[in-house]
Amino acid sequence: MTTIGVIGTGDFSAYLIAALRRGGHTGRILLSPHNLKKARDLSTRYDCPVAVDDVSLTEQADWVLLAVRPEQLAFALSTLTLRPNQTLISAVAGITTAELRAAKGDSIRVVRIMPSSYIEAIDDGLIPMFPACPDVEAVLAAAGKVLVLGTEDQLDLAMIGACLAGWTYRFIAKLENWFAERGLRPDQARVMAAGNIAGAAAYAALRQDVSLAAISDAIATPGTFTKTGLDYLARTNAAAPWLEALETVHRDLPASRARQSDMRKRSKEKR
């Protein structure tokens, strides 16, 4: 069975490993020792041995999962020696497959993924991936629903889409507080706010055969409370701030890549 070596043992590694194990993946997962405390904690919880060092890790691994922050990438790549045709799975936001091949050699296979933290706790959490890679997809399917994308630009959009989860928690918190202030217990308020949003989202994903506007219109018929609230949201253009937030992140992506590239260049110069 495939051995996955993990460089970086922060939050991303924790929720991906948790999702893989929860989904029944029993393959060997080998951890980098750089943050030894976190690595040992993951090792205990998910039966993942800790490698002696990154050299030992890459020698034993069939696939190497790169799960570091963009500002840590230059150092991580400098210590990483890959074999020809070895697979590098990158979860580093904004770093292209071309950049990774330029750094580590054209002979390696590069796959990018961009899942969100909720995959740790729910079945069928979304795992965007580029490019198509059937054997990697088959393993990741234990952790959630793999969405194979056709271009790298689409993966960047998926990365922006993943931001929606972080924003939605704050939105749900506002709704939760409203219900709690009007008489629900905190646990009931959480279920009321999160449950209805989760239910609508699940139904929207399931019913690909009908437009979301049509689903909404079938519920928000004249004279209903749903219609009253929906008309108010339409009049106030309530979706506008969300769309503006998406546009803000989308506009910042090229500048962010330029900053990361500059940081990597400066890091190389220092060495």
N, C-alpha and C positions, 0 to 999 in steps of 0.2 A: 504493500500500500504506500501511497505517496507520503513522503515526509515534508512537512511545511516548516521552514525556519522563519521565525518572526524577529525582525529588527525593529525595536521599539515596543515597550511594554506599558504604554499609557492607556488612556480610556478607550481609544479605538481598538487596540488589540484585545482589551478585556471584553468588550461587548461582542466583537466578532467571534472570539474563541468561545465565549459563553453560548452564542447562537449556534455555532457548529456542534458543540457538545450536546446542547439541548435537542438539536435536530437529529442526533444519532451518529454523528461522525466520530469514528473511533480511531482514525489514523493518527500517526505520530506528529505532534506539534512541538517543535524545539524552540526555546526562548533565548533571546539575547540576554547576557548578564549585565548590561550597562546599568540599568536601574535594578539592582539585585533584590531590594526589598519587594518591589512590585512583581518582579519575575518570580520570586519564591512564593508570593501570595497566589499568583495565577497557577503556578505549578501545583500547589496544594489543592486548589479548588477544582482544577480541570485536567489533572494528570498530564502535565506538560513538563518534561525535563528541561532544566536550564543548562545551556551549553557552557563550556569552559570559556570560550571567547567567540568572536564573530568568525574567525577563521575556521574553527571547528564546526560552527553552525553551517556555514556555506558548504563545507566539504560533505556534510551529512545530508543536507537538504536537497530535495528534488526541485522544490519551489521555494523562493525567498519572498516573504511578504514584507514590504517596506512600509512601516506604519509610524513615521516620525513627522514632526511638524516641519513646514517648509524651511524655517530658519535653521533646523537641525540637519537638513538634507546634505549639505556640502560635506559635513563631517562624516555622516553615515555612508555616503558614496565613497569617500576616501578610504574607508576601512573595508570596503566590500569588494571581494574578488569573486567573479562568477565564472563558471565553466561555460564553454560554447554550448549553445542550445539549452542552457539552464533557464528556468522561467522566473522572471521577476514580476511579482504582483505589487503594484504601487497603489497606495491609498493616500498619497501626498497630493493635496489639492493644488490644481493649477500647473502641475509639472507634466509636460507632454511625453508621449512615448518616444518621440524623436530626441528630446533632450536626454532621456534616460539611456537610450541606445548610444548617443554621442558620448556619454560619460562612461558607459560600461561595455561598449562593443556591439556591433551590428549583429553578432551571431546569437545574442540572447533573445529570448522571447519575452516581450513586455505586455502585460495586461494591466489596465487601470480599473479600479473599482471605487465606488463612492457611496457606501451605505450609510444610513443614519443610526443613531444610538438605540432607537427603539427595537431594532432587530433582536436585541438581547432578551426582550421580554415577550414579544408577540410572534406568532407564526406568520409566515408569508410577508415579513417585512421586506421592503424594497432594497435590492442590491443592484444598482446600475453598473454595467461593465462594458468596456471597450478594449480591444476588438473582440469579436467572437472567438471563443476558445473552449471547445466542448468539454475537455477533461477538467478544466478549471471550473467551468459552469456546473458540471455534475457534482463537484465537491461543495461549491458554494450554495447549491440548491438545498443542502441540509440546513443552512442558516436562514434561508428566506427565499423570496421570489426574485430570481435573477432576471434583470431587464437588459438584454444585449442590445447595444446601440451601434448604429452604422458608421458614425463619424465621431471624431474627437470633439468637435464643436457641440455635438449632442451630449457628450459626457459632461462638458462644462455646464451646459444647461441643467443637467441632472444634479450637478454640484450645487447650483443655485437653488434648484428645487429642494435639495436637502435642507437648505436654510429655512424653508417653510416650517419644518418641524420645530426648530428652535423658536421661531416667532409664534407658532400656534400655542405653545405652552403658556406664553404670556397672555395671549388672547383668551384661552380657556380659564386662566387665573382670574381675569376680570369678570368673566361670566360666573365663575364659581363664587366669587365674592358677592356678586349681586344676589344670587340665590341664598347664600348664607345670611346676608344682611336682612333678608325678608322672611327668615324663619326656618330654613333647612339646616340640619346639622352639617358640619363641615364635610363629613364623609358622604352624606347625601348630596350636597351641593356639587362635590367633585364628580360623582357618578352622573348627576343630572347634566352637567355641562359637557364633560368628556364623553359620556355615553352617547348622547345625541349626535355629537360631531363625529365620533368614531362610527356610529351606525350609518350616518349619511355618507361618510367617506367610503365605507365598505360597499354600500349599495351602488354608489357612483362608479366604483371600480368594476363591480360585477356587471352592471347593465350597460355594456358597451354598445348595445343595439339601439339605444334611445338617447336623445340629447338631454343634458342636465337641465336645460331650460324647460323642456317638456315634462320632466319629472317634477320640477318645482311647480309648474303651472297646474299640474294635475292635483297637487296638494293645496296650493294657495288659490282656491276658488273664491269667487266673490262672496263676501259676507263672513269669511273665516278669519280667525285671529292671525293665522299664518299670512293671509293676504294683507291684513292691516300692517303687520310688521314689515313684510317684504316691500310694500309700497313706500314705507318710510325710508328703508335702506336704499331703495332706488332713487328717491328724491334727494337724498343726502350724498349720493355717490360713494357709498360706504366702502366699496372695493378699491377706490382710488389710492389710498395710502399703501395698500398691499402691493398694487401694481407698481407704484412709485418705488417701493423698497426693492422689488425685483429689478427694476431698471437701474437703480443705484448700484446694486451689486454687479449687474451685467456690465455697466460702464466702467466699473473699477477693475474688472478682471484683467484687461491688457496692462494697466498700470501696475497691478499687483504682480503679474508675471515679470515685468521689467524690474521691479524692486527685488524680487527673489533672485533673478538672474544676476543682478548687480551684487547682491549679498554673496552669492556663490563665487563670483569672480574675485571679490575681495578676500574671501576665505582662502581661495587657492593661492592668492598672492602672498598672504601671511605665512602659508606653509612653505 
